[in-house]
Amino acid sequence: MTRKQPAKLPKTIPVEWIEHSNRFRKVSDLYPRQVTEAYEGASAMADSDEEVAAKVAAWERRHGLLVRDWYKWGTEEGRPPGRRKPRPA
């Protein structure tokens, strides 16, 4: 069995990665990863919070995952509720 080689990371972290993390960590610590998965690595920065939430929920459904209320999840992590928009139904 061959072992998968780890991905090679750049020597410096791209600004786009930092902006993505900063924006979506306002919702939950785990949300940036879900956004990246839902967008298949493409940038979600141009989309509204509501569009991103809908795409993440659709991705979770397609993969048979529990569709989480990420905004509620973030509140349980201690995120202040005033910094987030409500998740669309």
Buried (B, 14 or more C-beta within 10 A) or exposed (E): EEEEEEEEEEEEEEEEEEEBBEBBBBBBBBBBEBBBBBBEEEEBEEBEBEEBBBBBBEBBEEEEEEEBBBBBBBBEEEBEEEEBEEBEE
